[in-house]
């Protein structure tokens, strides 16, 4: 089954990143179906602009309030079997990554770090605390990698809540039962459940390098000209982690701006909307910086 849909998680406070994300998908894939998974945890927000100018649809969910970063589970738990590339909103495509990923037939394709040593500091910090999991689940087998939860090829209809109930509380809001073992909300949990279900023969999982973190040297080597001429790279660029308060301080801001400009070129009164939104964003950023300085708080510049 080929990837024929892209699902993007979003909420009210990340619309400034969602715009270049959607523009990047449409730049490389004019016709692929795009679904937004709306999380109303920070309040309701309009997606009419995305729907009208970028042919984006809303992913129907039973829940409306997920909280970071659980909305992706609605794709996994969807009963209809289909194949999606799931993305966080702080991601852009820098090439035909879907074409690249379609050479693999596995149910789930993940990316992050390949690390043979299960006790490596990055594994414990960002994915699963291997020492602590020995008590929790002595049968767990470390697969030789840890994957980031922001970009995953998912086949829906393969897993259900039952596969996650030991580690996730679904009572009123979704939460990680064991955050001291499974790191970063759902990330450690997905690493755990995917490995367990793969070992049980329920799903197939493949690790593939298809993401770049903007702070990495590889990200600095991406040529904007190759994106502009549509040569590109079969990768996603993911601003995972803490974000600078000032938008202009993002690593590879030039790539973000390229896609943001493309976004507003397709929108009616795009220049005016871009100016007003940028002004509003800059004022909020300025007030945040003033607050941090006043109270001697640390912040990412």
Backbone as CSV, one residue per row, in Angstrom:
resi,resn,N_x,N_y,N_z,CA_x,CA_y,CA_z,C_x,C_y,C_z
1,UNK,0.840,-1.196,0.000,0.000,0.000,0.000,0.879,1.252,0.000
2,UNK,0.629,2.152,-0.952,1.412,3.378,-1.057,0.878,4.439,-0.097
3,UNK,1.762,5.360,0.272,1.340,6.521,1.069,0.493,7.411,0.171
4,UNK,-0.767,7.601,0.543,-1.637,8.435,-0.287,-2.265,9.588,0.472
5,UNK,-1.865,9.756,1.730,-2.413,10.823,2.557,-1.322,11.367,3.473
6,UNK,-1.437,12.643,3.791,-0.563,13.258,4.789,-1.449,13.850,5.874
7,UNK,-1.160,13.504,7.120,-1.910,14.017,8.270,-0.981,14.899,9.094
8,UNK,-1.452,16.092,9.431,-0.627,17.065,10.158,-1.321,17.445,11.457
9,UNK,-0.625,17.286,12.567,-1.157,17.688,13.873,-1.018,19.194,14.027
10,UNK,-2.047,19.835,14.584,-1.961,21.284,14.757,-2.843,21.740,15.917
11,UNK,-2.477,22.902,16.483,-3.314,23.556,17.478,-3.163,25.063,17.321
12,UNK,-3.887,25.816,18.128,-4.046,27.257,17.907,-2.731,28.008,17.878
13,UNK,-1.759,27.604,18.678,-0.539,28.381,18.839,0.546,28.078,17.807
14,UNK,0.299,27.138,16.907,1.362,26.798,15.945,0.997,27.123,14.502
15,UNK,0.023,28.007,14.303,-0.416,28.299,12.940,0.677,28.950,12.099
16,UNK,1.567,29.711,12.746,2.648,30.363,12.001,3.625,29.341,11.431
17,UNK,3.675,28.149,12.012,4.497,27.060,11.473,3.696,26.161,10.539
18,UNK,2.414,26.044,10.825,1.557,25.206,9.989,1.496,25.730,8.560
19,UNK,1.529,27.047,8.390,1.431,27.624,7.044,2.585,27.178,6.138
20,UNK,3.853,27.358,6.543,4.926,26.850,5.675,4.913,25.332,5.539
21,UNK,4.446,24.637,6.574,4.356,23.174,6.494,3.433,22.765,5.349
22,UNK,2.220,23.309,5.353,1.250,22.972,4.307,1.746,23.425,2.936
23,UNK,2.335,24.610,2.870,2.853,25.107,1.589,3.928,24.175,1.042
24,UNK,4.764,23.623,1.924,5.829,22.726,1.474,5.259,21.425,0.924
25,UNK,4.194,20.922,1.556,3.571,19.697,1.054,2.982,19.935,-0.337
26,UNK,2.253,21.037,-0.495,1.646,21.333,-1.786,2.688,21.647,-2.864
27,UNK,3.826,22.190,-2.459,4.902,22.504,-3.408,5.414,21.233,-4.073
28,UNK,5.592,20.181,-3.277,6.137,18.938,-3.805,5.052,17.970,-4.255
29,UNK,3.863,18.068,-3.644,2.776,17.139,-3.962,1.467,17.906,-4.138
30,UNK,1.229,18.431,-5.344,0.044,19.262,-5.579,-1.283,18.546,-5.354
31,UNK,-1.302,17.216,-5.475,-2.577,16.497,-5.473,-2.779,15.546,-4.293
32,UNK,-1.774,15.332,-3.478,-1.934,14.386,-2.378,-2.954,14.916,-1.365
33,UNK,-3.719,14.024,-0.752,-4.693,14.434,0.250,-3.973,14.884,1.522
34,UNK,-4.370,16.027,2.042,-3.822,16.553,3.288,-4.946,16.653,4.308
35,UNK,-4.705,16.113,5.501,-5.666,16.186,6.600,-5.034,16.899,7.788
36,UNK,-5.799,17.772,8.416,-5.365,18.413,9.648,-6.034,17.725,10.829
37,UNK,-5.226,17.353,11.823,-5.760,16.808,13.068,-5.812,17.965,14.056
38,UNK,-6.988,18.513,14.265,-7.137,19.705,15.108,-7.212,19.322,16.584
39,UNK,-6.372,19.973,17.373,-6.399,19.826,18.824,-6.856,21.163,19.399
40,UNK,-7.979,21.167,20.090,-8.555,22.409,20.607,-8.109,22.704,22.032
41,UNK,-7.023,22.079,22.479,-6.578,22.224,23.858,-6.255,23.676,24.209
42,UNK,-5.817,24.481,23.231,-5.503,25.897,23.476,-6.599,26.814,22.945
43,UNK,-7.752,26.246,22.582,-8.851,27.034,22.048,-9.141,26.693,20.597
44,UNK,-10.323,27.038,20.156,-10.723,26.761,18.778,-10.002,27.716,17.821
45,UNK,-9.896,27.319,16.563,-9.250,28.155,15.549,-9.777,27.766,14.180
46,UNK,-9.735,28.721,13.275,-10.265,28.501,11.930,-9.215,27.848,11.031
47,UNK,-9.683,26.914,10.228,-8.825,26.294,9.208,-9.370,26.557,7.805
48,UNK,-10.314,27.493,7.697,-10.966,27.763,6.412,-9.970,28.185,5.335
49,UNK,-8.980,28.962,5.729,-7.982,29.432,4.755,-7.206,28.260,4.158
50,UNK,-6.826,27.314,5.007,-6.106,26.128,4.530,-7.001,25.296,3.613
51,UNK,-8.245,25.146,4.020,-9.181,24.329,3.262,-9.457,24.938,1.886
52,UNK,-9.615,26.252,1.848,-9.981,26.934,0.604,-8.843,27.000,-0.396
53,UNK,-7.654,27.376,0.076,-6.564,27.660,-0.856,-5.587,26.497,-1.047
54,UNK,-5.646,25.493,-0.157,-4.680,24.394,-0.262,-5.355,23.024,-0.300
55,UNK,-6.678,23.028,-0.478,-7.429,21.770,-0.584,-7.105,20.832,0.583
56,UNK,-7.199,21.376,1.778,-6.918,20.619,3.000,-8.241,20.202,3.636
57,UNK,-8.268,19.003,4.197,-9.457,18.489,4.869,-9.184,18.330,6.367
58,UNK,-10.244,18.201,7.131,-10.122,17.995,8.573,-10.273,16.512,8.877
59,UNK,-9.348,15.977,9.642,-9.405,14.571,10.038,-10.448,14.429,11.143
60,UNK,-11.458,13.602,10.892,-12.540,13.441,11.864,-12.065,12.612,13.055
61,UNK,-12.277,13.167,14.249,-11.844,12.492,15.480,-12.978,12.494,16.498
62,UNK,-12.969,11.499,17.374,-13.943,11.456,18.469,-13.603,12.498,19.528
63,UNK,-12.314,12.712,19.731,-11.861,13.678,20.729,-11.612,15.032,20.082
64,UNK,-11.728,16.089,20.869,-11.414,17.440,20.406,-10.247,18.041,21.183
65,UNK,-9.992,17.513,22.381,-8.950,18.052,23.248,-7.958,16.931,23.549
66,UNK,-6.784,17.015,22.936,-5.786,15.959,23.087,-4.670,16.355,24.051
67,UNK,-4.072,17.519,23.815,-2.879,17.902,24.558,-1.645,17.321,23.897
68,UNK,-0.523,18.027,24.101,0.736,17.587,23.470,1.095,16.189,23.938
69,UNK,1.499,15.307,23.012,1.419,15.376,21.552,0.552,14.229,21.037
70,UNK,-0.619,14.059,21.613,-1.373,12.820,21.486,-2.281,12.716,20.266
71,UNK,-2.511,13.793,19.539,-3.515,13.739,18.476,-3.179,12.733,17.380
72,UNK,-1.899,12.405,17.207,-1.516,11.439,16.178,-2.132,10.062,16.416
73,UNK,-2.512,9.778,17.664,-3.114,8.478,17.954,-4.431,8.292,17.214
74,UNK,-5.114,9.385,16.896,-6.384,9.270,16.185,-6.186,8.671,14.794
75,UNK,-5.024,8.889,14.202,-4.715,8.275,12.907,-4.420,6.792,13.095
76,UNK,-3.591,6.490,14.075,-3.227,5.090,14.335,-4.457,4.253,14.650
77,UNK,-5.378,4.816,15.451,-6.550,4.059,15.897,-7.697,4.047,14.887
78,UNK,-7.586,4.806,13.823,-8.656,4.811,12.829,-8.861,3.398,12.284
79,UNK,-10.101,2.953,12.263,-10.383,1.545,11.933,-10.155,1.227,10.449
80,UNK,-10.259,2.242,9.585,-10.054,2.003,8.162,-8.563,1.905,7.854
81,UNK,-8.172,0.819,7.219,-6.757,0.630,6.909,-6.347,1.543,5.773
82,UNK,-5.360,2.397,6.053,-4.842,3.329,5.055,-3.421,3.699,5.452
83,UNK,-2.705,4.347,4.536,-1.287,4.642,4.794,-1.061,6.142,4.720
84,UNK,-0.557,6.698,5.822,-0.352,8.131,5.973,1.120,8.438,6.249
85,UNK,1.537,9.608,5.827,2.726,10.215,6.397,2.225,11.216,7.419
86,UNK,2.501,10.944,8.683,2.108,11.865,9.743,3.230,12.870,9.967
87,UNK,2.846,14.154,10.186,3.817,15.213,10.434,3.354,16.095,11.587
88,UNK,4.300,16.516,12.425,4.062,17.649,13.301,4.030,18.916,12.456
89,UNK,3.443,19.981,12.983,3.315,21.214,12.195,4.631,21.965,12.043
90,UNK,5.634,21.675,12.894,6.926,22.372,12.803,7.888,21.635,11.868
91,UNK,7.359,21.218,10.744,8.104,20.436,9.759,7.828,20.996,8.367
92,UNK,8.839,20.971,7.509,8.614,21.198,6.085,9.266,20.077,5.293
93,UNK,8.678,19.786,4.149,9.304,18.866,3.207,10.353,19.645,2.413
94,UNK,11.515,19.039,2.208,12.537,19.687,1.378,12.806,18.885,0.105
95,UNK,11.883,18.005,-0.209,12.003,17.212,-1.422,10.905,16.171,-1.474
96,UNK,11.014,15.257,-2.434,9.971,14.248,-2.647,10.172,13.060,-1.707
97,UNK,9.973,13.327,-0.433,10.198,12.312,0.588,9.164,11.195,0.502
98,UNK,7.943,11.501,0.081,6.926,10.456,-0.042,7.332,9.445,-1.108
99,UNK,7.855,9.919,-2.233,8.334,9.007,-3.278,9.421,8.089,-2.731
100,UNK,10.326,8.671,-1.967,11.410,7.892,-1.369,10.862,6.828,-0.425
101,UNK,9.913,7.207,0.422,9.383,6.283,1.420,8.506,5.198,0.808
102,UNK,7.952,5.464,-0.347,7.064,4.490,-0.985,7.799,3.267,-1.535
103,UNK,9.119,3.272,-1.482,9.849,2.066,-1.890,9.790,0.989,-0.809
104,UNK,9.339,1.371,0.402,9.250,0.428,1.513,7.783,0.082,1.770
105,UNK,7.520,-1.173,2.097,6.144,-1.629,2.275,5.759,-1.847,3.733
106,UNK,6.632,-1.471,4.660,6.361,-1.742,6.065,5.171,-0.935,6.577
107,UNK,4.514,-1.481,7.601,3.338,-0.828,8.178,3.685,0.525,8.789
108,UNK,4.832,0.593,9.439,5.283,1.831,10.071,6.741,2.066,9.694
109,UNK,7.042,3.296,9.301,8.417,3.684,8.990,8.776,4.843,9.904
110,UNK,9.895,4.701,10.594,10.263,5.674,11.626,11.675,6.182,11.377
111,UNK,12.010,7.290,12.039,13.326,7.899,11.874,13.718,8.651,13.137
112,UNK,14.993,8.698,13.424,15.481,9.360,14.645,16.976,9.160,14.772
113,UNK,17.366,8.212,15.632,18.790,7.870,15.753,18.970,6.351,15.719
114,UNK,19.938,5.910,14.961,20.353,4.513,15.022,21.452,4.409,16.061
115,UNK,21.253,3.584,17.058,22.203,3.474,18.153,22.184,2.040,18.682
116,UNK,23.303,1.320,18.493,23.359,-0.074,18.927,23.371,-0.209,20.437
117,UNK,23.968,0.766,21.120,24.094,0.700,22.574,22.809,1.178,23.235
118,UNK,22.067,0.263,23.826,20.789,0.627,24.455,20.964,1.526,25.671
119,UNK,22.173,1.579,26.205,22.429,2.416,27.381,23.011,3.782,27.016
120,UNK,23.038,4.087,25.738,23.565,5.381,25.294,22.741,6.510,25.905
121,UNK,23.394,7.603,26.317,22.672,8.707,26.975,21.488,9.247,26.188
122,UNK,21.607,9.348,24.855,20.509,9.883,24.054,19.282,8.973,24.073
123,UNK,19.510,7.672,24.137,18.382,6.734,24.199,17.601,6.941,25.485
124,UNK,18.331,7.030,26.602,17.682,7.233,27.902,17.027,8.603,28.004
125,UNK,17.677,9.621,27.469,17.157,10.986,27.588,15.914,11.226,26.736
126,UNK,15.918,10.705,25.498,14.883,11.089,24.534,13.859,10.008,24.212
127,UNK,14.118,8.766,24.628,13.243,7.692,24.182,12.766,6.807,25.336
128,UNK,13.594,5.894,25.774,13.208,4.959,26.838,14.365,4.808,27.812
129,UNK,14.050,4.864,29.112,15.064,4.598,30.125,15.217,3.079,30.235
130,UNK,16.259,2.561,29.607,16.443,1.118,29.491,16.633,0.453,30.847
131,UNK,17.310,1.105,31.772,17.508,0.521,33.100,16.176,0.355,33.830
132,UNK,15.338,1.372,33.760,14.062,1.319,34.477,13.066,0.372,33.821
133,UNK,13.156,0.216,32.508,12.190,-0.646,31.834,12.450,-2.120,32.132
134,UNK,13.643,-2.452,32.594,13.953,-3.848,32.928,13.069,-4.350,34.054
135,UNK,12.706,-3.453,34.958,11.789,-3.820,36.036,10.348,-3.818,35.540
136,UNK,10.018,-2.826,34.740,8.653,-2.687,34.228,8.297,-3.820,33.267
137,UNK,9.218,-4.153,32.353,8.971,-5.184,31.339,10.286,-5.887,31.010
138,UNK,10.622,-6.941,31.760,11.895,-7.641,31.534,12.011,-8.254,30.137
139,UNK,10.884,-8.443,29.442,10.903,-9.082,28.122,11.159,-8.091,26.982
140,UNK,11.221,-6.803,27.308,11.384,-5.803,26.251,12.741,-5.953,25.565
141,UNK,12.707,-5.878,24.222,13.932,-5.983,23.428,14.178,-4.649,22.723
142,UNK,15.275,-4.024,23.043,15.636,-2.757,22.391,15.925,-3.017,20.911
143,UNK,15.276,-2.258,19.988,15.388,-2.573,18.555,16.636,-2.057,17.851
144,UNK,17.477,-1.279,18.559,18.682,-0.758,17.922,18.535,0.652,17.391
145,UNK,17.421,1.298,17.716,17.196,2.689,17.302,16.153,3.317,18.213
146,UNK,16.142,4.640,18.199,15.069,5.404,18.819,14.503,6.330,17.764
147,UNK,13.191,6.508,17.731,12.611,7.350,16.684,11.843,8.528,17.263
148,UNK,11.931,9.622,16.539,11.220,10.834,16.897,9.752,10.696,16.483
149,UNK,8.845,11.195,17.337,7.417,11.014,17.068,6.813,12.008,16.115
150,UNK,7.604,12.942,15.592,7.055,14.010,14.773,6.833,13.680,13.321
151,UNK,7.480,12.624,12.836,7.303,12.220,11.444,7.341,10.699,11.374
152,UNK,6.210,10.113,11.045,6.079,8.654,11.025,5.178,8.261,9.863
153,UNK,5.595,7.266,9.108,4.673,6.640,8.174,3.821,5.674,8.979
154,UNK,2.501,5.875,8.926,1.571,5.095,9.743,0.581,4.346,8.860
155,UNK,0.321,3.119,9.201,-0.781,2.385,8.596,-1.884,2.296,9.634
156,UNK,-2.999,2.948,9.355,-4.111,2.902,10.298,-4.781,1.534,10.247
157,UNK,-5.553,1.240,11.296,-6.279,-0.019,11.345,-5.444,-1.207,11.771
158,UNK,-4.206,-0.979,12.208,-3.321,-2.068,12.635,-3.257,-2.199,14.157
159,UNK,-3.348,-1.073,14.838,-3.240,-1.054,16.295,-4.479,-0.399,16.892
160,UNK,-4.734,-0.691,18.163,-5.902,-0.136,18.846,-5.492,0.329,20.240
161,UNK,-6.452,0.901,20.959,-6.199,1.346,22.326,-5.693,0.207,23.202
162,UNK,-6.151,-0.993,22.923,-5.735,-2.141,23.737,-4.225,-2.334,23.740
163,UNK,-3.588,-1.972,22.643,-2.133,-2.128,22.546,-1.391,-1.100,23.383
164,UNK,-2.081,-0.031,23.802,-1.445,1.071,24.525,-1.901,1.201,25.977
165,UNK,-2.929,0.439,26.369,-3.559,0.670,27.670,-2.624,0.457,28.851
166,UNK,-1.608,-0.356,28.692,-0.687,-0.576,29.804,0.142,0.671,30.106
167,UNK,0.360,1.508,29.114,1.265,2.648,29.288,0.600,4.009,29.130
168,UNK,-0.655,4.041,28.648,-1.381,5.298,28.468,-2.668,5.269,29.275
169,UNK,-2.974,6.387,29.929,-4.236,6.562,30.631,-5.199,7.291,29.693
170,UNK,-6.293,6.628,29.336,-7.284,7.206,28.435,-8.536,7.690,29.166
171,UNK,-8.484,7.791,30.476,-9.693,8.024,31.263,-10.451,9.292,30.864
172,UNK,-9.872,10.459,31.118,-10.538,11.712,30.735,-9.710,12.447,29.685
173,UNK,-8.459,12.718,30.011,-7.503,13.218,29.016,-6.415,12.167,28.845
174,UNK,-5.750,12.201,27.718,-4.705,11.210,27.445,-3.434,11.588,28.192
175,UNK,-2.805,10.635,28.850,-1.563,10.924,29.567,-0.671,9.689,29.627
176,UNK,0.599,9.953,29.768,1.642,8.941,29.892,1.647,8.431,31.332
177,UNK,1.408,7.139,31.521,1.366,6.581,32.874,2.745,6.549,33.530
178,UNK,3.787,6.440,32.726,5.130,6.240,33.270,6.138,7.185,32.609
179,UNK,6.012,8.496,32.836,6.914,9.454,32.180,8.371,9.305,32.613
180,UNK,8.623,8.663,33.745,10.011,8.442,34.176,10.684,7.341,33.354
181,UNK,9.889,6.543,32.648,10.426,5.485,31.788,10.353,5.885,30.316
182,UNK,9.172,6.372,29.910,8.922,6.701,28.502,8.942,8.208,28.334
183,UNK,9.888,8.698,27.572,10.197,10.122,27.535,9.381,10.897,26.493
184,UNK,9.245,12.214,26.763,8.641,13.174,25.833,7.225,12.774,25.412
185,UNK,6.356,12.685,26.397,4.945,12.436,26.108,4.712,11.093,25.460
186,UNK,4.388,11.112,24.172,4.085,9.864,23.471,5.313,9.204,22.857
187,UNK,6.433,9.927,22.785,7.572,9.442,22.005,8.122,8.115,22.529
188,UNK,8.420,8.081,23.814,8.916,6.834,24.400,7.890,5.725,24.328
189,UNK,6.619,6.092,24.497,5.539,5.103,24.439,5.447,4.483,23.054
190,UNK,5.486,5.302,22.015,5.439,4.765,20.660,6.644,3.861,20.380
191,UNK,7.818,4.273,20.854,9.000,3.423,20.694,8.793,2.070,21.358
192,UNK,8.183,2.087,22.518,7.933,0.849,23.270,6.879,-0.017,22.582
193,UNK,5.713,0.556,22.298,4.603,-0.226,21.744,4.943,-0.765,20.354
194,UNK,5.566,0.047,19.519,5.939,-0.425,18.181,6.897,-1.612,18.280
195,UNK,7.886,-1.521,19.173,8.853,-2.615,19.330,8.164,-3.883,19.824
196,UNK,7.256,-3.729,20.794,6.558,-4.896,21.354,5.652,-5.548,20.304
197,UNK,4.913,-4.723,19.569,3.998,-5.268,18.571,4.740,-5.866,17.381
198,UNK,5.887,-5.314,17.058,6.722,-5.892,15.999,7.233,-7.267,16.427
199,UNK,7.723,-7.365,17.654,8.222,-8.646,18.154,7.115,-9.697,18.219
200,UNK,5.889,-9.232,18.455,4.748,-10.151,18.531,4.221,-10.529,17.150
201,UNK,4.785,-9.925,16.104,4.362,-10.232,14.746,3.094,-9.524,14.321
202,UNK,2.692,-8.512,15.079,1.440,-7.810,14.771,1.619,-6.751,13.695
203,UNK,2.798,-6.100,13.666,3.081,-5.058,12.686,4.515,-5.208,12.195
204,UNK,4.811,-4.572,11.074,6.196,-4.464,10.615,6.644,-3.016,10.801
205,UNK,7.885,-2.843,11.234,8.446,-1.520,11.495,9.822,-1.453,10.842
206,UNK,10.093,-0.360,10.142,11.394,-0.169,9.512,11.963,1.186,9.935
207,UNK,13.255,1.203,10.246,13.943,2.472,10.498,14.570,2.947,9.186
208,UNK,14.323,4.227,8.841,14.899,4.843,7.640,15.297,6.271,7.995
209,UNK,16.446,6.700,7.545,16.850,8.090,7.766,16.130,8.999,6.771
210,UNK,15.132,9.736,7.255,14.456,10.672,6.353,14.140,12.008,7.027
211,UNK,14.786,12.275,8.187,14.563,13.571,8.822,15.890,14.261,9.081
212,UNK,15.818,15.577,9.163,16.976,16.394,9.527,16.530,17.391,10.581
213,UNK,17.317,17.512,11.626,17.093,18.523,12.653,17.868,19.773,12.242
214,UNK,17.251,20.966,12.286,17.918,22.167,11.758,19.247,22.513,12.403
215,UNK,19.499,22.020,13.619,20.770,22.305,14.283,21.904,21.411,13.789
216,UNK,21.573,20.378,13.021,22.588,19.447,12.548,23.377,20.035,11.388
217,UNK,24.611,19.550,11.226,25.435,19.982,10.100,24.770,19.656,8.771
218,UNK,24.073,18.523,8.709,23.392,18.132,7.475,22.374,19.180,7.042
219,UNK,21.730,19.824,8.023,20.745,20.860,7.694,21.414,22.082,7.088
220,UNK,22.617,22.392,7.551,23.337,23.549,7.013,23.787,23.312,5.571
221,UNK,23.861,22.046,5.185,24.315,21.695,3.844,23.173,21.655,2.820
222,UNK,21.938,21.822,3.287,20.813,21.863,2.358,20.865,23.164,1.566
223,UNK,20.868,23.065,0.266,20.941,24.241,-0.592,19.537,24.720,-0.943
224,UNK,19.219,25.947,-0.557,17.903,26.502,-0.873,17.663,26.511,-2.376
225,UNK,18.697,26.723,-3.148,18.560,26.755,-4.607,18.061,25.413,-5.137
226,UNK,18.478,24.315,-4.493,18.018,22.993,-4.919,16.538,22.767,-4.597
227,UNK,16.059,23.467,-3.573,14.630,23.411,-3.269,13.867,24.261,-4.282
228,UNK,14.406,25.436,-4.577,13.731,26.332,-5.529,13.631,25.736,-6.934
229,UNK,14.668,24.983,-7.336,14.611,24.398,-8.678,13.998,22.998,-8.687
230,UNK,13.463,22.597,-7.538,12.732,21.337,-7.357,13.605,20.098,-7.547
231,UNK,14.920,20.261,-7.342,15.770,19.081,-7.220,15.516,18.467,-5.852
232,UNK,15.718,19.254,-4.817,15.336,18.885,-3.464,16.092,17.722,-2.862
233,UNK,15.617,17.316,-1.704,16.205,16.226,-0.929,15.060,15.377,-0.380
234,UNK,15.189,14.046,-0.383,14.090,13.192,0.099,14.042,13.154,1.630
235,UNK,13.777,14.315,2.225,13.855,14.485,3.672,12.759,15.420,4.155
236,UNK,12.536,15.380,5.470,11.767,16.429,6.131,12.714,17.169,7.063
237,UNK,12.478,18.456,7.206,13.249,19.305,8.109,12.343,19.615,9.296
238,UNK,12.771,19.226,10.494,11.890,19.252,11.674,12.522,20.094,12.779
239,UNK,11.831,21.191,13.147,12.297,22.055,14.231,11.830,21.508,15.573
240,UNK,12.229,20.288,15.887,11.795,19.617,17.113,12.434,20.272,18.333
241,UNK,11.670,20.336,19.424,12.216,20.865,20.675,11.842,22.308,20.916
242,UNK,12.571,22.927,21.821,12.287,24.316,22.203,12.469,25.238,21.006
243,UNK,11.555,26.176,20.869,11.597,27.121,19.761,12.134,28.473,20.234
244,UNK,12.942,29.145,19.418,13.350,30.508,19.774,12.126,31.410,19.893
245,UNK,12.185,32.340,20.822,11.075,33.283,20.967,10.938,34.121,19.699
246,UNK,12.065,34.550,19.141,12.057,35.336,17.905,12.085,34.398,16.700
247,UNK,11.065,34.489,15.861,10.934,33.612,14.702,12.168,33.684,13.804
248,UNK,12.735,34.863,13.683,13.874,35.059,12.787,15.142,34.356,13.266
249,UNK,15.127,33.862,14.496,16.301,33.177,15.057,16.298,31.674,14.782
250,UNK,15.250,31.172,14.123,15.201,29.741,13.803,16.369,29.379,12.883
251,UNK,16.990,28.230,13.151,17.969,27.700,12.210,17.270,27.395,10.887
252,UNK,17.924,27.702,9.791,17.397,27.575,8.435,16.090,28.347,8.268
253,UNK,16.118,29.548,8.813,14.995,30.472,8.671,14.716,30.765,7.202
254,UNK,15.758,30.707,6.372,15.596,30.986,4.950,14.649,29.993,4.280
255,UNK,14.714,28.735,4.709,13.822,27.719,4.141,12.391,27.939,4.609
256,UNK,12.230,28.266,5.887,10.900,28.588,6.404,10.287,29.758,5.634
257,UNK,11.095,30.779,5.400,10.594,31.961,4.710,10.239,31.669,3.256
258,UNK,10.986,30.798,2.624,10.663,30.418,1.249,9.264,29.837,1.163
259,UNK,8.947,28.919,2.097,7.630,28.293,2.080,6.536,29.231,2.592
260,UNK,6.876,30.101,3.537,5.875,31.053,4.008,5.453,31.984,2.874
261,UNK,6.416,32.434,2.085,6.097,33.305,0.946,5.222,32.577,-0.064
262,UNK,5.525,31.303,-0.313,4.697,30.518,-1.226,3.267,30.416,-0.700
263,UNK,3.144,30.259,0.617,1.815,30.160,1.217,0.990,31.406,0.902
264,UNK,1.547,32.567,1.180,0.787,33.799,1.020,0.576,34.189,-0.442
265,UNK,1.368,33.633,-1.338,1.144,33.877,-2.761,-0.161,33.245,-3.246
266,UNK,-0.624,32.215,-2.539,-1.844,31.516,-2.946,-3.091,32.053,-2.251
267,UNK,-2.907,32.920,-1.265,-4.012,33.379,-0.434,-4.443,34.778,-0.868
268,UNK,-5.735,35.008,-0.932,-6.233,36.349,-1.257,-5.775,37.355,-0.212
269,UNK,-5.328,38.530,-0.701,-4.792,39.577,0.174,-3.631,39.030,1.028
270,UNK,-2.847,38.132,0.422,-1.773,37.462,1.154,-0.754,38.421,1.734
271,UNK,-0.370,39.458,0.991,0.640,40.409,1.482,0.155,41.120,2.743
272,UNK,-1.114,41.519,2.718,-1.678,42.225,3.874,-1.770,41.294,5.072
273,UNK,-2.259,40.082,4.836,-2.394,39.116,5.929,-1.033,38.763,6.524
274,UNK,-0.057,38.601,5.651,1.278,38.262,6.135,1.842,39.380,7.008
275,UNK,1.681,40.610,6.556,2.192,41.755,7.314,1.515,41.844,8.685
276,UNK,0.192,41.732,8.726,-0.549,41.856,9.978,-0.188,40.736,10.954
277,UNK,-0.087,39.515,10.444,0.230,38.378,11.309,1.664,38.455,11.816
278,UNK,2.566,38.875,10.970,3.962,39.005,11.390,4.109,40.096,12.446
279,UNK,3.397,41.192,12.258,3.427,42.268,13.253,2.890,41.780,14.590
280,UNK,1.770,41.084,14.565,1.181,40.545,15.792,2.129,39.564,16.477
281,UNK,2.753,38.693,15.666,3.683,37.700,16.223,4.895,38.386,16.854
282,UNK,5.412,39.427,16.200,6.576,40.144,16.718,6.256,40.883,18.017
283,UNK,5.056,41.423,18.114,4.659,42.112,19.350,4.578,41.122,20.499
284,UNK,3.975,39.967,20.248,3.884,38.930,21.288,5.281,38.469,21.707
285,UNK,6.162,38.272,20.737,7.535,37.845,21.037,8.258,38.891,21.882
286,UNK,8.087,40.157,21.531,8.714,41.249,22.279,8.230,41.266,23.731
287,UNK,6.938,41.096,23.926,6.375,41.105,25.286,6.877,39.904,26.085
288,UNK,7.019,38.753,25.426,7.554,37.571,26.106,8.988,37.806,26.561
289,UNK,9.800,38.376,25.669,11.203,38.637,25.998,11.297,39.616,27.165
290,UNK,10.451,40.629,27.148,10.433,41.601,28.256,10.087,40.903,29.570
291,UNK,9.121,40.004,29.525,8.730,39.278,30.729,9.874,38.403,31.235
292,UNK,10.526,37.694,30.315,11.629,36.817,30.705,12.766,37.619,31.345
293,UNK,13.084,38.762,30.751,14.156,39.592,31.286,13.783,40.184,32.641
294,UNK,12.534,40.626,32.779,12.073,41.235,34.020,12.167,40.271,35.191
295,UNK,11.839,38.997,34.918,11.828,37.991,35.983,13.069,37.091,35.951
296,UNK,14.074,37.503,35.204,15.326,36.748,35.100,15.094,35.275,34.718
297,UNK,14.196,35.071,33.768,13.867,33.723,33.318,14.710,33.367,32.106
298,UNK,15.086,32.074,32.012,15.823,31.606,30.851,14.874,31.453,29.665
299,UNK,15.344,31.737,28.475,14.565,31.523,27.274,15.493,31.306,26.096
300,UNK,14.957,30.648,25.069,15.728,30.402,23.853,15.644,31.656,22.990
301,UNK,16.786,32.313,22.752,16.801,33.541,21.964,16.611,33.263,20.487
